[in-house]
């Protein structure tokens, strides 16, 4: 699985914004944006917005796994301590930790 980011910075009325688009294996997945005031800075440009995008992708994947589990088992509610993971979640988590 190849994860690519397309990052862009733009000026806003009160500061600036960082935008990112995430592509997995060349297919668009999600876009996120973070807005900053003029005096705000990041030690690694675009890090926050890229981590945010990966976090949203991981959460969406987990929700999909939960929904599939509920449908397969016929349950309407599940325990909060149940963990749902797959190879895609593990790769996205590893990439987020690398940033």
C-alpha positions in Angstrom: 0.0 0.0 0.0 1.5 3.3 -1.1 0.4 6.4 0.9 1.0 9.8 -0.7 0.2 13.3 0.5 -0.4 16.4 -1.6 0.2 19.4 0.7 -0.6 23.1 0.1 -0.3 26.2 2.2 -2.6 29.2 1.7 -3.1 32.6 3.3 -6.3 33.3 5.2 -7.7 36.5 6.6 -6.2 36.0 10.1 -3.2 33.8 9.3 -2.6 30.8 7.1 -3.9 27.3 6.5 -2.4 23.9 5.6 -4.4 21.6 3.4 -3.6 18.0 2.6 -5.0 15.4 0.3 -4.3 11.7 0.9 -3.9 9.2 -1.9 -3.6 5.5 -1.3 -2.3 3.5 -4.2 -3.0 6.6 -6.4 -6.7 6.8 -5.4 -8.0 9.9 -3.5 -9.1 9.0 0.0 -9.6 12.2 2.1 -8.7 15.9 2.4 -8.2 17.8 5.6 -7.3 21.4 6.6 -5.7 23.1 9.6 -6.0 26.8 10.2 -3.3 28.8 12.1 -3.0 32.3 13.4 0.0 34.4 12.2 2.1 33.6 15.2 1.6 29.8 15.1 4.2 27.5 13.7 5.0 23.8 13.3 8.4 22.3 13.7 7.6 20.0 10.7 5.5 21.7 8.1 2.2 19.9 7.4 2.7 17.3 10.1 -0.5 18.2 12.0 -2.8 18.1 9.0 -1.3 14.8 7.7 -1.7 13.1 11.1 -5.2 14.4 11.3 -6.0 12.9 7.8 -4.6 9.5 8.8 -6.4 9.6 12.1 -9.7 10.1 10.3 -9.0 7.3 7.8 -8.1 4.9 10.7 -11.4 5.8 12.6 -13.5 5.3 9.4 -11.9 1.9 8.8 -12.5 0.8 12.4 -16.2 1.9 12.2 -16.6 -0.1 9.0 -15.1 -3.2 10.6 -17.5 -2.7 13.6 -20.5 -2.4 11.3 -19.5 -5.5 9.4 -19.0 -7.4 12.7 -22.4 -6.3 13.9 -24.0 -7.4 10.6 -22.3 -10.8 10.6 -23.1 -11.6 14.3 -26.5 -10.0 14.4 -25.6 -7.9 17.4 -26.7 -4.3 17.8 -24.3 -3.4 20.6 -20.7 -4.4 21.2 -18.3 -4.1 24.1 -16.1 -1.0 24.2 -13.0 -3.1 24.9 -13.2 -5.0 21.6 -10.5 -4.1 19.2 -10.9 -4.0 15.5 -7.9 -4.0 13.2 -6.7 -5.2 9.9 -3.7 -4.8 7.7 -4.8 -1.4 6.3 -5.3 0.0 9.9 -1.9 -1.2 10.9 -0.2 0.4 7.9 -2.0 3.7 8.4 -1.1 3.7 12.1 2.6 2.9 11.3 2.6 5.8 8.8 1.1 8.2 11.3 3.7 7.2 13.9 6.5 7.9 11.3 5.4 11.5 10.8 
